[in-house]
Amino acid sequence: MTKKKAPFVEKKPKVHPDLEGFDMRIDSFGQIVSSLDRDKINAFLDKEMPDDKKLKAKDDESK
């Protein structure tokens, strides 16, 4: 007797409340399709991600 596998159920990932409804897929042509505007995503990342001063200091020293 073989066991039957349960059908695959796609679960939605947990996201930040500001990004509710965000969905990103790659279409058949290899293009990235997003449910949110690119500018809104960039504004969110600018607000939420820390500005890493260490990387800026290393870039300044190498010049």
Secondary structure, 3 states (H helix, E strand, C coil): CCCCCCCCCCCCCCCCHHHCCCCEEECCCCCEEECCCHHHHHHHHHHHCCCCHHHHHHHHHHC
